[in-house]
């Protein structure tokens, strides 16, 4: 059984001591990136429904950070600016490329943002909404 840090903090002391909780059992909850929060806020403000962690393929486990399903638009926030990131490894970068290629083959439009360009989302969204007349 895996516990999050919040689960452990909620346990009474006796329960914490009863369960020997290893570092592997504690799932680290990462704080949400500022850029991802910004993108979600813009979508909320414009009353645009979206899905997070959307699996777009039945067989592959690929997921989009945010999906506007009816428009088949995916929004990916890349974590390449951190010192250690899956996105910066050869394998991770290649898997991302495979994911984006598959998404395009299935008809998805993928918008990618980083810590340096996420504020462009606001103007990009205006252009998308004009194009789709939403």
Z-matrix of the N, CA and C atoms (Angstrom, degrees):
N
C 1 1.453
C 2 1.523 1 109.19
N 3 1.337 2 116.07 1 136.44
C 4 1.457 3 120.23 2 -179.96
C 5 1.521 4 109.81 3 -104.29
N 6 1.312 5 116.71 4 136.65
C 7 1.449 6 122.43 5 178.40
C 8 1.520 7 109.48 6 -115.13
N 9 1.318 8 116.63 7 142.41
C 10 1.462 9 119.59 8 171.29
C 11 1.523 10 107.60 9 -85.86
N 12 1.315 11 116.53 10 168.08
C 13 1.461 12 120.39 11 178.25
C 14 1.525 13 109.88 12 -61.40
N 15 1.331 14 117.88 13 -37.02
C 16 1.470 15 121.20 14 179.12
C 17 1.524 16 111.09 15 -64.56
N 18 1.346 17 116.80 16 -39.92
C 19 1.468 18 120.40 17 177.07
C 20 1.527 19 110.52 18 -58.11
N 21 1.306 20 115.32 19 -44.07
C 22 1.467 21 120.37 20 -177.76
C 23 1.519 22 110.61 21 -65.46
N 24 1.331 23 116.72 22 -42.04
C 25 1.457 24 120.47 23 -179.11
C 26 1.522 25 111.70 24 -65.63
N 27 1.337 26 117.74 25 -29.37
C 28 1.462 27 121.87 26 179.62
C 29 1.528 28 112.63 27 -76.66
N 30 1.328 29 117.10 28 -21.80
C 31 1.461 30 120.67 29 -178.06
C 32 1.522 31 110.31 30 -68.20
N 33 1.341 32 116.79 31 139.51
C 34 1.467 33 118.08 32 171.43
C 35 1.533 34 108.84 33 -63.25
N 36 1.316 35 116.72 34 156.83
C 37 1.476 36 120.36 35 -176.89
C 38 1.517 37 112.28 36 -53.80
N 39 1.339 38 117.30 37 -41.74
C 40 1.468 39 120.33 38 -178.77
C 41 1.523 40 110.14 39 -60.75
N 42 1.326 41 117.40 40 -41.01
C 43 1.466 42 121.06 41 -179.33
C 44 1.521 43 110.38 42 -67.90
N 45 1.323 44 116.86 43 -38.27
C 46 1.459 45 120.28 44 178.32
C 47 1.523 46 110.80 45 -62.84
N 48 1.322 47 115.86 46 -41.33
C 49 1.461 48 119.86 47 -179.81
C 50 1.520 49 111.21 48 -72.28
N 51 1.322 50 116.96 49 -32.96
C 52 1.454 51 121.72 50 -179.00
C 53 1.528 52 110.57 51 -65.29
N 54 1.320 53 115.36 52 -43.32
C 55 1.459 54 120.57 53 179.64
C 56 1.518 55 107.95 54 -89.54
N 57 1.287 56 116.78 55 122.69
C 58 1.458 57 119.53 56 174.80
C 59 1.517 58 105.97 57 -82.64
N 60 1.298 59 115.08 58 110.29
C 61 1.462 60 120.48 59 -173.70
C 62 1.519 61 108.69 60 -103.77
N 63 1.307 62 114.74 61 113.83
C 64 1.461 63 119.56 62 179.65
C 65 1.522 64 109.67 63 -87.83
N 66 1.307 65 115.55 64 167.61
C 67 1.465 66 120.47 65 178.17
C 68 1.519 67 110.63 66 -61.74
N 69 1.336 68 117.21 67 -31.86
C 70 1.464 69 120.33 68 179.07
C 71 1.520 70 112.02 69 -67.63
N 72 1.330 71 117.23 70 -29.88
C 73 1.465 72 120.89 71 -177.00
C 74 1.521 73 111.79 72 -76.28
N 75 1.311 74 117.43 73 -19.94
C 76 1.467 75 120.61 74 -178.05
C 77 1.513 76 109.00 75 -90.89
N 78 1.316 77 115.82 76 117.58
C 79 1.456 78 121.02 77 178.23
C 80 1.525 79 107.74 78 -86.49
N 81 1.303 80 115.77 79 119.42
C 82 1.459 81 119.81 80 179.55
C 83 1.522 82 109.86 81 -72.78
N 84 1.306 83 116.71 82 128.90
C 85 1.455 84 121.83 83 177.94
C 86 1.521 85 107.00 84 -100.07
N 87 1.323 86 115.41 85 112.83
C 88 1.456 87 119.77 86 -178.27
C 89 1.517 88 109.88 87 -81.22
N 90 1.321 89 117.04 88 141.64
C 91 1.458 90 118.61 89 174.99
C 92 1.531 91 109.58 90 -66.99
N 93 1.307 92 115.35 91 145.97
C 94 1.466 93 119.38 92 -178.43
C 95 1.524 94 109.79 93 -70.79
N 96 1.304 95 116.82 94 138.67
C 97 1.459 96 122.44 95 -178.35
C 98 1.531 97 110.39 96 -64.81
N 99 1.321 98 114.89 97 146.14
C 100 1.464 99 121.34 98 -179.09
C 101 1.529 100 111.07 99 -58.04
N 102 1.325 101 116.47 100 -40.86
C 103 1.461 102 120.45 101 -179.06
C 104 1.515 103 112.36 102 -64.77
N 105 1.316 104 117.27 103 -39.35
C 106 1.461 105 121.64 104 178.99
C 107 1.526 106 110.25 105 -67.08
N 108 1.333 107 116.58 106 -39.77
C 109 1.471 108 120.63 107 176.11
C 110 1.529 109 110.00 108 -61.01
N 111 1.325 110 116.21 109 -43.74
C 112 1.465 111 121.68 110 -179.49
C 113 1.527 112 110.72 111 -60.58
N 114 1.320 113 117.09 112 -46.02
C 115 1.465 114 121.98 113 -178.90
C 116 1.527 115 110.46 114 -62.76
N 117 1.325 116 117.21 115 -44.75
C 118 1.466 117 120.72 116 178.23
C 119 1.529 118 111.37 117 -62.90
N 120 1.317 119 116.58 118 -40.27
C 121 1.462 120 120.78 119 178.79
C 122 1.522 121 110.92 120 -60.69
N 123 1.316 122 117.55 121 -44.87
C 124 1.467 123 121.65 122 178.99
C 125 1.528 124 110.07 123 -61.20
N 126 1.329 125 117.34 124 -42.09
C 127 1.469 126 120.76 125 178.67
C 128 1.525 127 110.92 126 -64.14
N 129 1.344 128 117.32 127 -43.24
C 130 1.470 129 121.15 128 176.95
C 131 1.528 130 110.92 129 -60.40
N 132 1.330 131 116.15 130 -47.36
C 133 1.468 132 120.90 131 -177.75
C 134 1.523 133 112.26 132 -61.02
N 135 1.327 134 116.39 133 -29.35
C 136 1.465 135 120.70 134 -179.66
C 137 1.529 136 112.69 135 -98.01
N 138 1.332 137 116.34 136 10.96
C 139 1.473 138 122.37 137 179.35
C 140 1.526 139 112.59 138 52.09
N 141 1.307 140 115.86 139 43.34
C 142 1.464 141 121.00 140 179.37
C 143 1.524 142 108.01 141 -103.28
N 144 1.332 143 117.38 142 116.29
C 145 1.462 144 119.47 143 179.95
C 146 1.529 145 111.19 144 -69.66
N 147 1.319 146 115.31 145 141.52
C 148 1.462 147 119.97 146 179.78
C 149 1.517 148 109.50 147 -147.50
N 150 1.314 149 114.66 148 163.37
C 151 1.453 150 122.29 149 177.63
C 152 1.518 151 107.76 150 -122.50
N 153 1.324 152 116.61 151 137.50
C 154 1.463 153 120.01 152 176.16
C 155 1.530 154 109.21 153 -99.23
N 156 1.323 155 115.03 154 153.31
C 157 1.471 156 121.87 155 179.53
C 158 1.530 157 111.33 156 50.56
N 159 1.314 158 116.39 157 47.30
C 160 1.464 159 122.76 158 -176.10
C 161 1.525 160 110.97 159 -81.41
N 162 1.334 161 115.96 160 122.86
C 163 1.473 162 121.41 161 175.65
C 164 1.517 163 108.47 162 -84.90
N 165 1.318 164 116.18 163 114.83
C 166 1.463 165 120.53 164 -173.09
C 167 1.527 166 113.98 165 -97.67
N 168 1.326 167 116.95 166 0.08
C 169 1.461 168 120.26 167 -178.71
C 170 1.522 169 108.89 168 -136.62
N 171 1.328 170 116.82 169 138.07
C 172 1.463 171 121.17 170 -176.79
C 173 1.528 172 113.51 171 -67.75
N 174 1.327 173 116.56 172 -38.61
C 175 1.459 174 119.57 173 -174.02
C 176 1.529 175 113.88 174 -95.69
N 177 1.320 176 117.51 175 -35.57
C 178 1.459 177 121.17 176 179.20
C 179 1.527 178 109.09 177 -87.12
N 180 1.293 179 116.83 178 151.07
C 181 1.468 180 120.73 179 -178.73
C 182 1.524 181 112.64 180 -91.52
N 183 1.312 182 116.37 181 15.93
C 184 1.460 183 119.89 182 179.88
C 185 1.526 184 110.89 183 -62.84
N 186 1.330 185 115.36 184 140.30
C 187 1.467 186 121.01 185 177.59
C 188 1.522 187 109.37 186 -134.05
N 189 1.328 188 114.61 187 148.45
C 190 1.462 189 121.02 188 172.67
C 191 1.520 190 107.88 189 -93.04
N 192 1.335 191 117.17 190 146.14
C 193 1.459 192 119.97 191 174.84
C 194 1.528 193 109.13 192 -60.97
N 195 1.326 194 115.96 193 -47.08
C 196 1.466 195 122.21 194 178.51
C 197 1.517 196 107.97 195 -139.40
N 198 1.336 197 116.25 196 138.68
C 199 1.464 198 120.78 197 177.66
C 200 1.517 199 109.98 198 -130.49
N 201 1.325 200 114.88 199 133.10
C 202 1.468 201 121.90 200 169.90
C 203 1.521 202 103.87 201 -101.49
N 204 1.317 203 115.29 202 86.30
C 205 1.458 204 121.61 203 -168.38
C 206 1.521 205 115.50 204 -56.11
N 207 1.341 206 119.62 205 -49.53
C 208 1.470 207 117.85 206 -176.84
C 209 1.531 208 113.34 207 -60.67
N 210 1.337 209 116.37 208 -29.78
C 211 1.465 210 120.63 209 -179.40
C 212 1.528 211 111.94 210 -92.40
N 213 1.313 212 116.69 211 -6.19
C 214 1.467 213 122.96 212 -175.14
C 215 1.532 214 111.19 213 52.78
N 216 1.328 215 113.85 214 50.84
C 217 1.460 216 121.58 215 177.14
C 218 1.519 217 108.18 216 -116.38
N 219 1.327 218 115.64 217 128.87
C 220 1.463 219 121.68 218 177.96
C 221 1.518 220 108.85 219 -111.04
N 222 1.326 221 115.69 220 143.21
C 223 1.454 222 121.86 221 177.05
C 224 1.518 223 107.02 222 -122.11
N 225 1.317 224 115.57 223 121.84
C 226 1.456 225 122.01 224 -179.01
C 227 1.520 226 109.49 225 -116.29
N 228 1.322 227 115.95 226 129.08
C 229 1.454 228 121.09 227 175.14
C 230 1.527 229 107.02 228 -105.27
N 231 1.314 230 116.04 229 113.67
C 232 1.464 231 121.82 230 -174.39
C 233 1.525 232 110.66 231 -85.90
N 234 1.318 233 115.95 232 134.75
C 235 1.455 234 121.15 233 179.27
C 236 1.511 235 112.59 234 -95.41
N 237 1.313 236 118.54 235 34.39
C 238 1.468 237 121.36 236 -174.16
C 239 1.518 238 113.80 237 -75.00
N 240 1.310 239 118.55 238 -7.92
C 241 1.458 240 119.21 239 -175.53
C 242 1.525 241 113.47 240 -88.16
N 243 1.322 242 117.55 241 -9.25
C 244 1.459 243 118.85 242 179.70
C 245 1.531 244 110.12 243 -82.61
N 246 1.326 245 115.81 244 162.64
C 247 1.466 246 120.21 245 -178.57
C 248 1.525 247 110.95 246 -63.75
N 249 1.320 248 115.96 247 -44.58
C 250 1.460 249 120.00 248 -178.40
C 251 1.525 250 107.65 249 -122.55
N 252 1.301 251 115.72 250 114.97
C 253 1.458 252 120.33 251 -177.76
C 254 1.523 253 109.23 252 -145.98
N 255 1.315 254 115.56 253 143.83
C 256 1.458 255 120.26 254 176.54
C 257 1.524 256 109.96 255 -61.52
N 258 1.318 257 116.49 256 -32.00
C 259 1.461 258 121.23 257 -177.79
C 260 1.531 259 112.73 258 -66.08
N 261 1.316 260 117.12 259 -23.35
C 262 1.467 261 119.91 260 -175.61
C 263 1.523 262 113.63 261 -92.51
N 264 1.323 263 117.68 262 -8.74
C 265 1.465 264 119.14 263 177.65
C 266 1.529 265 109.26 264 -81.31
N 267 1.316 266 115.71 265 158.85
C 268 1.467 267 120.80 266 178.58
C 269 1.530 268 110.77 267 -58.68
N 270 1.321 269 115.64 268 -46.50
C 271 1.466 270 120.85 269 -178.89
C 272 1.524 271 111.16 270 -66.01
N 273 1.326 272 116.46 271 -45.57
C 274 1.470 273 120.79 272 -178.93
C 275 1.516 274 111.82 273 -63.03
N 276 1.321 275 116.54 274 -44.60
C 277 1.465 276 121.06 275 -179.99
C 278 1.531 277 110.45 276 -63.06
N 279 1.333 278 116.12 277 -39.66
C 280 1.463 279 121.02 278 179.42
C 281 1.529 280 110.72 279 -66.13
N 282 1.333 281 116.94 280 -42.19
C 283 1.472 282 120.18 281 177.40
C 284 1.528 283 110.74 282 -62.09
N 285 1.328 284 116.78 283 -39.72
C 286 1.470 285 120.06 284 177.01
C 287 1.525 286 110.27 285 -62.00
N 288 1.331 287 117.11 286 -42.95
C 289 1.465 288 121.08 287 178.93
C 290 1.531 289 110.21 288 -61.45
N 291 1.337 290 116.91 289 -44.19
C 292 1.466 291 120.79 290 177.06
C 293 1.530 292 110.68 291 -59.49
N 294 1.309 293 115.81 292 -43.23
C 295 1.472 294 121.46 293 -179.92
C 296 1.522 295 111.11 294 -61.29
N 297 1.334 296 117.37 295 -47.80
C 298 1.461 297 120.84 296 -178.14
C 299 1.521 298 111.58 297 -67.19
N 300 1.326 299 117.11 298 -37.89
C 301 1.469 300 120.33 299 177.68
C 302 1.521 301 110.90 300 -64.64
N 303 1.316 302 117.49 301 -44.10
C 304 1.462 303 121.48 302 178.33
C 305 1.533 304 110.37 303 -62.59
N 306 1.325 305 116.55 304 -43.49
C 307 1.462 306 120.75 305 179.29
C 308 1.530 307 111.04 306 -58.68
N 309 1.323 308 116.90 307 -43.73
C 310 1.461 309 120.57 308 179.59
C 311 1.518 310 111.62 309 -67.13
N 312 1.325 311 116.96 310 -37.37
C 313 1.471 312 120.26 311 176.78
C 314 1.524 313 111.15 312 -61.97
N 315 1.342 314 116.04 313 -31.01
C 316 1.467 315 120.72 314 179.71
C 317 1.525 316 112.86 315 -87.99
N 318 1.334 317 116.91 316 2.02
C 319 1.466 318 120.59 317 175.38
C 320 1.521 319 116.08 318 97.06
N 321 1.323 320 118.18 319 7.54
C 322 1.460 321 121.62 320 179.08
C 323 1.525 322 110.48 321 -81.89
N 324 1.321 323 115.87 322 145.81
C 325 1.466 324 122.60 323 168.94
C 326 1.525 325 105.67 324 -101.41
N 327 1.324 326 116.90 325 126.46
C 328 1.456 327 121.02 326 -175.65
C 329 1.525 328 109.68 327 -112.10
N 330 1.336 329 115.72 328 121.95
C 331 1.460 330 122.27 329 175.50
C 332 1.523 331 107.10 330 -104.81
N 333 1.343 332 116.29 331 128.28
C 334 1.456 333 121.48 332 -176.72
C 335 1.517 334 110.38 333 -115.74
N 336 1.343 335 114.82 334 135.29
C 337 1.461 336 120.62 335 -178.53
C 338 1.527 337 110.03 336 -132.09
N 339 1.330 338 114.47 337 154.81
C 340 1.462 339 121.97 338 177.58
C 341 1.525 340 108.07 339 -129.53
N 342 1.327 341 115.51 340 -176.16
C 343 1.465 342 119.82 341 178.53
C 344 1.529 343 111.82 342 -65.96
N 345 1.318 344 117.26 343 -17.58
C 346 1.465 345 120.18 344 -178.30
C 347 1.532 346 113.83 345 -94.64
N 348 1.338 347 118.67 346 -21.53
C 349 1.466 348 118.24 347 -175.29
C 350 1.528 349 114.84 348 -125.76
N 351 1.327 350 118.93 349 9.14
C 352 1.462 351 119.80 350 -175.34
C 353 1.525 352 113.60 351 -62.91
N 354 1.329 353 118.40 352 -24.15
C 355 1.471 354 120.16 353 179.67
C 356 1.532 355 111.62 354 -71.76
N 357 1.331 356 117.07 355 -14.60
C 358 1.470 357 120.63 356 174.28
C 359 1.525 358 111.51 357 -67.07
N 360 1.329 359 116.66 358 -16.77
C 361 1.465 360 120.43 359 -176.37
C 362 1.524 361 111.63 360 -57.19
N 363 1.302 362 116.96 361 -37.18
C 364 1.472 363 121.04 362 -178.05
C 365 1.530 364 111.12 363 -59.43
N 366 1.315 365 117.50 364 -47.90
C 367 1.473 366 120.18 365 179.41
C 368 1.524 367 111.06 366 -73.77
N 369 1.322 368 117.54 367 -34.85
C 370 1.471 369 120.51 368 176.90
C 371 1.522 370 110.38 369 -62.37
N 372 1.322 371 116.16 370 -39.55
C 373 1.465 372 120.37 371 -179.66
C 374 1.526 373 111.01 372 -64.59
N 375 1.318 374 116.89 373 -39.71
C 376 1.477 375 120.21 374 177.76
C 377 1.520 376 110.83 375 -60.02
N 378 1.334 377 116.23 376 -42.80
C 379 1.463 378 119.63 377 179.65
C 380 1.519 379 111.17 378 -66.44
N 381 1.325 380 117.44 379 -41.16
C 382 1.464 381 121.55 380 179.04
C 383 1.522 382 110.86 381 -63.28
N 384 1.330 383 116.23 382 -45.05
C 385 1.459 384 120.21 383 -178.56
C 386 1.541 385 110.99 384 -66.98
N 387 1.317 386 118.13 385 -33.97
C 388 1.459 387 121.42 386 175.61
C 389 1.527 388 109.85 387 -67.24
N 390 1.318 389 116.38 388 -43.01
C 391 1.464 390 121.46 389 -179.25
C 392 1.527 391 111.34 390 -62.27
N 393 1.350 392 115.84 391 -42.72
C 394 1.458 393 119.70 392 -177.77
C 395 1.542 394 112.48 393 -89.66
N 396 1.327 395 116.39 394 -2.79
C 397 1.479 396 122.62 395 -178.77
C 398 1.526 397 110.74 396 52.93
N 399 1.314 398 115.82 397 49.14
C 400 1.463 399 121.30 398 179.80
C 401 1.499 400 109.39 399 -96.24
